[in-house]
Amino acid sequence: MTYRETYAMHKLTANDPATLSADIVADNLSQLQSLFPEAFSEGKVQFNVLKQLLGEAIDESDEKYGLNWHGKRRARQIALTPSSGTLMPCVEASYKWGNTDNLYIEGDNLEVLKLIQKIYSGKVKLIYIDPPYNTGKDFVYKDDYRNGVRNYLELTGQTESGRRISTNTETSGRFHSDWLAMMYPRMKIARNLLTQDGVIFITLDDTEISNMRLIMDELFGTECFVGSIAWKKRSSPDARDTLGSVHDWILVYVKNVDYIKSSIGKMPLSQERIDSYSNPDNDPRGPWASVDMTGMTGRATSEQYFEVISPTGKSFKPPEGRA
């Protein structure tokens, strides 16, 4: 069976629905309307009504904890803007196109992330990304986050008509702003692709690890932070640094921590785990396996302790919940 017999091909036009990525804004409005129909009138959100329905959950204070930078509003809008591109198959460069289980997509990562939402939204179990590290240089992407020093100082209120109005003019923040604005929409869309028990891994160095934590906490929620892994990338430190670093970081977040917690207890034990239990001393309590007691501090029960008998004949057994 040839490719053309398997897949129907047709010419796409500019207005063809297939050329548009998922409309995230429309989907958000649809979900909001299903939850609070009374907050909508003629298809528009009535914010005063929505505030009443949400009650004390609304925070209208000007000062709040979080991360802000010049360009964040635009980055949020870019994440919500549909893409007008489409993915085209490359049959001649593919291996076993008709029956492969794997898919390799080449293209601008933001555009591709938007395009695959139609098919893979909520279906990706794991995402691993290795973004460009912030080296203090301009980022050249299709979404173009390059921002000249003069323009940055003007937009951030540090100069006016080209003249300094601050004695402590800050320019390095431009590179942090550019990097964060580049990462924000990609992480927002990546979350949409994950399954409820999906996990995302992000490699970083010390330059943006703290800022990336705040972005991910905002997009995923602080409760979905699993941990940060120290990845040893070299054996000896860079002698040119004041404090040579031999490691990078891998941030780990889950899509829905409550879903994972509720499903852990339902997961059957693996055969390897079952085989690790035995009863060489015929303990009346049944098969057992040794564990590191330091990992059970505060969680162990009295059944997990054995009496310690001293040479004098006295025995000691810790109380339940103590190690």
N, C-alpha and C positions, 0 to 999 in steps of 0.2 A: 504494500500500500504506500503510495507516495505522499509527500507532505501536503500537496494541494488537495488530495482526496480526503485527508484527515482533518485539515483545518480550512474552513471557508475564509477566503481573503476578499476584502472589499476596500475600495479607495475611501480614505477618510477625508472629510471636509473640515473647515475651521469650526463649524457649529455642531459637528458630530459629538454626541454625548461621550463616546469612547475616548475622545481627546481630552476630556476634563477629569481631573482627579476628584476624589471625594470632597464634598462641600461640608467642611467641619462646622462652620457656623450654622448652616441649616440643620445639621444633625444635632448640635447643641440646643438649638431653639426647640426642635421637635421633642427632645428628651425633657427639657424644662417645662414645656407646655403639657406633656403627659403627667408631670408631677404636680404642677400648679396651673391648671387651666383657667382658674379665676383671675390669674395675674396677666392674662392676655386679652387684648381688645383689638379687633380687626387686624389680627396678626402681629400686633406690636406689644412689647413688654411694658406693663404698667409698674414702674419701679416702686412707687409708693405702696401699691398693693403687695408686691413681692416682699418688701421690707416688713410689712405687717405680718405676713405669713411666716417669715423666718424669725421674727421676734428678736431675742437677745443674741442670735447668731450673727447679727450685722455689726460690723466694726466700722464706725464712721470717723474715728480719730485720725488726725493728721500724722501722728507719730506712731509707728508700728515697726516691729522687728522684721527684717528682711533685707534683700539685696536690691539696690537700684543703681542704674548707670545710664549714661546718655545713650539712647538708642534702644532701650528696652521696649518701649511702646511700639516702635517700628518692628522690632524682632517678633513681638507677639502677633502683630498684624500679618507679617510674612508667613508665619506658621499657619494662619487661618486662610490665606489666599490660595484658591485652587490653582493647580498647575494646568497648563493648556497643552502639554506634551503627551506623547504616547510611547509605549515600549514596542519596539519592532524586533521580531525574531531574526536571528542570524544562523540560519540552518547550515550553511556551508562551513561555518567555523565551529559547529557543534559536534559533539560525539554522541552517537546513538540518540539523536533527537526524539525519535518516536517513542522510546520506552525508558528514558532516563528518569530518575527520581530527584535529580538535582537541577538547580537553576542558578546561573551566574548572570548577574545584571551589571552592566557597565554604564556609568553615567554620573552626572552631578548628584551627590548623595541627597541633597534636599529635594530636588525634583523627583528622584526615584522614590524616596520615602513617601512623598505625596501621592505618586501614581499607584504604588502598590497597596495603598490603604483600601481601595475598593475590594481587593481580593483577600488581603492578608490581615485586615483589621481584626484584632483580638484573636489571632491564630498563631502568633510567633511565640515559641517557648523560651528562646534565649537570644539575646542580642549582645554582641561583643563589638565595641568600637575602640579604635585607636586614633583619636583625633590629632590634628597637628598641634604640637606643644606651642605655647605662647613664648616666642623668642624675642618679643619686642619689635616685630616687623609687621608691615601691612599684610593683611590677608586678601588674596585675590580669588574671589569666588564669584559665581554667576550672580548671587544676590548682592555682591559688592559692598562689603563693610569697610572699605578703605576710607579713611577720614583724615584729611590733612591737618597738621598742627594748628594752622591759623584758623581753619574752620571750627576745629574742636574747641579752641579757647574762646571763640566768639559764641558758639552755641551753649557752652557751659558757663557763660557769664564771667569769664576771667579777663576778657578784653571787650572793649566797646569801640566800634569803628576803627579797629586795628590798634588801639591804644590800651595799654595795660591799666586795669582798674584794681589790681591786686598786687601786693608786694611779694606774694608767695605763689607765683604762677605755676600751676601743676600741668605737666605735659605727659608724664608717663601713664596717667590714667587712660589716655586715649587707646593704648594698646590693650589694656584690660577690657575697656568698653567694646573694642572691635572684636576681641576674642569671644567675650560673653554673648554679644549680639549674634555672632556666627553660630554658637553652640545652642542657644536657647530654642529656636524653632525646631532644630533637629531632635532635641531631647523631648520636646513636647509631642512631636509626631511619633517618635519611637515608642512612647508610652502607649499611644493608641494601638500600636501593632501587637503589643504583648497580650498573651492570654492572662487569665486571672491569676495563674500560678507562674507567670513568666518572670524571668530574671534578666537584668541588664548589667553588663560589666563595662567599665570605662577606665582606660589607662591614662594616667596623668603624671606630671612631675610636681615639684613643690610650688611652682609658679602660680598655678590656678586651683590647687586642690581645695583650699578653703572656700573660694568663690563657687567652685563647682558643687560643693556640698550644699551650699545655700540654694543654688538653682534647682538641684535635684530634690531638696526638701520642699521647695515651693511646688514643683511639678508633680512629684510622686507622693509627698507627705513624709514628715520626719519619722513616722512609725514604719515606713517601708524601707528605711535604711538598714541594711544587713550588716555591713562592716566595710572597713578599708583594709586591703591586703597590701603588705609591703613586699614588693617584687624586687628581688636582688638581680640587678641587670649587669653588674660587672664585679670583678674580684677586687680591684684596687680603685680608690677614689681618684678623681681628677685633681692632679697636683696644682692646677692653676687656680682652684677655688680656695677660699678661706677655710671653708669646711666642705671637703669633698664628699659628694653624695654617691653612694653605690646602689641606690635603689630608686624605683619609681613607685607609684601607687596604683591600685586597682579598686575603684569604688564599686560597690555591689548594692543594687536596689531591687526590690521585688515590686510587682504591679499591685498586688492586693494581699497584704500581710494577713488579714483576717481569713481570707479564703485558704491560704496556706496552713494557718494554724488549725483550721477546722478539718482539713484533709489529712493532716499528719497522723492523727489517731486512727484513720481508716486505712492507712497504708499497711499491707501485709508485710511481715518480716521476710527478708530475703532468705534463700536457702543457706547462703553463706553465714548469715547471722544465726540461723537456727542451728547450724552445724557447730557453731562456736560454743554452744551450751553443752555441758556434760555433767556427770555426777561421779567423779572418780572415788570419792570417799563415802558414797551411799548416804548423802545427807538426806534426812527425811523430808526436807522442803523441796526436793526435786533437783533437776538440772540447774546448773549455775555457771556463770562466767565471771572472771575477775575483771574489775574496773578500777580506774584511778579514783581513789576516794576524794582527792582534791576537787574533782569535777562534780562530786555529789554533795558538796558542802551546802547545808541548808535544805537539801531536797531528799536526802536519803531517809528511809524509814527504819524503824527498829529491826525489821526483818532482814535488813541488809548488813547487820552487824553480828559479829561472833564474840562470844565472851572471851576475855583475856584472863587466864588463870595464872597468878604469880606462884613462885615456889612455896610461899607460905600457905597456899590454899585459898587465898582470897581471890574473888573474881570481880571483874569490872566490865560493865556494858554501858556504852554511852546512851543517854536519853534520845528519844526519837527526834529527828531533825537536827542533830548535832553531829559534827565530824571531829 
